[in-house]
Amino acid sequence: MRPSIPFMSLVPSDEAAVRRAIDRVLARGWFILGPELEAFERAFATASGAAHAVGVGTGTDAIVLALRALGIGPGNEVITTPLSAAFSALAIVMAGATPVFADVDPDRLTIDPAAIDAAITPRTAAILPVHLYGQAADMPRIMAIAARHGLAVVEDACQAHLATCEGRPVGTFGAAAAFSFYPTKNLGALGDAGAVVTNDASLAERVRRLRNGGQTNRYEHVEMGVNSRLDEIQAAILSERLTELPAWTDERRALARRYRERLAGAPVVVPREADAGHVYHLFVVRSARRAELMAHLDARGIGTLIHYPISIPRQAAFQAFADGEGAAADRAAAEVCSLPLHPRLTKAEVDVIAETIATWRPATPAGSSG
Ligand SMILES: *Cc1c(COP(=O)(O)O)cnc(C)c1O
């Protein structure tokens, strides 16, 4: 009999809690910038080990508003990774600044600190590292470079809720960090939502103003903001789910550990875990014969996805910014394959997936990386 293991399912496993949250908001009749958002912001800041969290409409807006609140915009370059959701670099453009791509470390797949160094110009204002797949970028080295050159750091932590880097929570290294609560993220809403996290009270205040049209008081606009608010229903749902997040994260880590055990000797490359604070938003393997691997799994009812098939500077929309080096990112984009991993996946399903990969016999000759 064929197994059928979709890449993921978004049907809530916590329907009772979600309904409780929605009912609470309906009964109160307060839908924007109310007590649910305030409570979630406090709880999320605490969970993230930061002093302040400001809820916004999306993770993309969280990056944009963090950059804008730091005064970064037209004329400024922001160094970032070519291997991420294109929204990371789109946010830099939305802030009015120019993305400059520095290649990834071929092993960790996060931005290579040496490549950052090489990409710095007199116009560089900030670095936007991405904690890819749930694993932190090399923040100690990135912060050292930033300090040496007087650059701001905004962390794209959209895939890294509760992750740590050498024991310290992601999002607390840079001036600010952006989180996404897009439904597929480790902490997901039932729609779009995001947050900026920071230890800087005045930066948090500026983001609060920017997300709400640039108003200080109602009807008093002191600067050009945007309309990007995290609504009460999503905030209430996120508060309920935040209490489950540590257990969900443990489950992701346990499943990832099992994948590693069961995939030992399989004809794919399993990237090493560079930091134990990895929260496994995605479990990614590599193969030079990825298309064959994905077809083999698909034929046996196992869903896979690619994160990401095209590096950002190779995207048509980013052609104008494509002059950076990205050989390691391009190679990763050609080889990475994300396997199913979510808190409701069972150990038995991981075993089936790993066994299906272990018994795969690639038809084409072996490449250099599995
Ligand atoms: C999801 C994601 C974003 C964008 O978040 P949205 O909430 O969809 O706007 C940005 N960067 C990374 C790394 C992401 O995974």
The ligand as a Gaussian input file, in Angstrom:
#p B3LYP/6-31G(d) Opt

LIG

0 1
 C        8.203000      34.052000       5.208000
 C        9.444000      34.815000       5.072000
 C        9.451000      36.191000       4.827000
 C        8.209000      36.975000       4.547000
 O        7.249000      36.870000       5.539000
 P        5.729000      37.242000       5.166000
 O        5.020000      37.204000       6.460000
 O        5.243000      36.213000       4.205000
 O        5.753000      38.612000       4.568000
 C       10.665000      36.857000       4.798000
 N       11.820000      36.188000       4.987000
 C       11.851000      34.864000       5.191000
 C       13.169000      34.200000       5.405000
 C       10.670000      34.126000       5.225000
 O       10.717000      32.807000       5.420000

